[in-house]
Amino acid sequence: MNKLCQREQLEENRQIPEFQFKNFHALSSDKQFYSVQISSNEKFLGIGGKGWIRVYCLRNNKLIKIIIVDQQVMVIKFTNDSKYLLCGYSDGYLNCFNIEKFYKTIYKNQIHKWDIYDIIAIDNDQIITCSQDGSIIITDIKKNQQLLKIIDDHELRFRVTGIVYDESNQYIISCSDCRQIRFYNRKDGCRKFQQEHYYFVGKIQLIERLNLLVTSTMLEITIWQIDYQNFQLIQKNNFDLRWNYSFTSVLDNSRLVVIFDDCVGILDYSFNLIQSTKHNISKFYSIVFHYFQTSQLNSLNYIIVPGVHNLQILKRK
């Protein structure tokens, strides 16, 4: 039997109490959710939808703020210090709210032609975005200045659907419809190398300390070792999902969170299951995968299971 079929047996044999999660809270709405983010300090849960943004206190689930916007919120991200909330819209606008000043808008500008799919905050001023228009852009929102624009051969051909930033090595790493993982030099935007992938990659995540890259599709999860000296990715482990739609997030330097269609699993980097917990999200289909592929669905102590109209929050025991 494959690892997916052995979930119950592995759960009994390999439970680690300090990493057990339990059902904590649920949120529902008559309007569809599009993006979710947990702040790094675990105080806030941000949710984006069609024409609205909601911010909750993660610890007591109280609604803190509702912001009405003009467009669909494709991606919502907190800065690393949790002081600012960044939102990318379906019309290419990037919006930044100052949380400490009651969510005052400090930046709003159209930086892409079409949907913004992912946002990375280098710091509170320099922001990386990618878009349906095929571009990757670094913007200084304090100076209202475009610092770098990467087109490559994406324009009018491929959507750039996800990005991560390797600060130590100064590389922007992207995934797109071209099925390649691409590495760009942050200073000049030149592509240094790429890795072909068999399936369309919906999400990439970096474990910077270990120089590992995690790629996720609806069919498989792959862990790669980044070899910057020889400009290549070396495949370390691969996990076949067998059509069980999933989200994959990094829990820490040795464990992954994988949300299957019926349960949440904590796996090590060899894809051995450590713990599994059933979830109650019924409409867990490909549409959910598409909308939430760049969302941050976990922190060290919380896991979010996304649905079309509802979310389930699991908390570490």
Rosetta blueprint (number, residue, H / E / L):
1 M L
2 N L
3 K H
4 L H
5 C H
6 Q H
7 R H
8 E H
9 Q H
10 L H
11 E H
12 E H
13 N H
14 R L
15 Q L
16 I L
17 P H
18 E H
19 F H
20 Q L
21 F E
22 K E
23 N E
24 F E
25 H E
26 A E
27 L E
28 S E
29 S L
30 D L
31 K L
32 Q L
33 F E
34 Y E
35 S E
36 V E
37 Q E
38 I E
39 S L
40 S L
41 N L
42 E L
43 K L
44 F E
45 L E
46 G E
47 I E
48 G E
49 G E
50 K E
51 G E
52 W E
53 I E
54 R E
55 V E
56 Y E
57 C E
58 L L
59 R L
60 N L
61 N L
62 K L
63 L E
64 I E
65 K E
66 I E
67 I E
68 I E
69 V E
70 D E
71 Q E
72 Q E
73 V E
74 M E
75 V E
76 I E
77 K E
78 F E
79 T L
80 N L
81 D L
82 S L
83 K L
84 Y E
85 L E
86 L E
87 C E
88 G E
89 Y E
90 S L
91 D L
92 G L
93 Y E
94 L E
95 N E
96 C E
97 F E
98 N E
99 I H
100 E H
101 K H
102 F L
103 Y L
104 K E
105 T E
106 I E
107 Y E
108 K E
109 N E
110 Q E
111 I L
112 H L
113 K L
114 W L
115 D L
116 I E
117 Y E
118 D E
119 I E
120 I E
121 A E
122 I L
123 D L
124 N L
125 D L
126 Q E
127 I E
128 I E
129 T E
130 C E
131 S E
132 Q L
133 D L
134 G L
135 S L
136 I E
137 I E
138 I E
139 T E
140 D E
141 I L
142 K L
143 K L
144 N L
145 Q E
146 Q E
147 L E
148 L E
149 K E
150 I E
151 I L
152 D L
153 D L
154 H L
155 E L
156 L L
157 R L
158 F L
159 R L
160 V E
161 T E
162 G E
163 I E
164 V E
165 Y E
166 D E
167 E L
168 S L
169 N L
170 Q L
171 Y E
172 I E
173 I E
174 S E
175 C E
176 S E
177 D L
178 C L
179 R L
180 Q E
181 I E
182 R E
183 F E
184 Y E
185 N E
186 R L
187 K L
188 D L
189 G L
190 C L
191 R E
192 K E
193 F E
194 Q E
195 Q E
196 E E
197 H L
198 Y L
199 Y L
200 F L
201 V L
202 G L
203 K E
204 I E
205 Q E
206 L E
207 I E
208 E H
209 R H
210 L H
211 N L
212 L E
213 L E
214 V E
215 T E
216 S E
217 T L
218 M L
219 L L
220 E E
221 I E
222 T E
223 I E
224 W E
225 Q E
226 I E
227 D E
228 Y L
229 Q L
230 N L
231 F L
232 Q E
233 L E
234 I E
235 Q E
236 K E
237 N E
238 N E
239 F E
240 D E
241 L L
242 R L
243 W L
244 N L
245 Y L
246 S L
247 F E
248 T E
249 S E
250 V E
251 L L
252 D L
253 N L
254 S L
255 R E
256 L E
257 V E
258 V E
259 I E
260 F L
261 D L
262 D L
263 C E
264 V E
265 G E
266 I E
267 L E
268 D E
269 Y L
270 S L
271 F L
272 N L
273 L E
274 I E
275 Q E
276 S E
277 T E
278 K E
279 H L
280 N L
281 I L
282 S L
283 K L
284 F L
285 Y L
286 S H
287 I H
288 V H
289 F H
290 H H
291 Y H
292 F H
293 Q L
294 T L
295 S L
296 Q E
297 L L
298 N E
299 S L
300 L L
301 N L
302 Y E
303 I E
304 I E
305 V E
306 P E
307 G L
308 V L
309 H L
310 N E
311 L E
312 Q E
313 I E
314 L E
315 K E
316 R E
317 K L
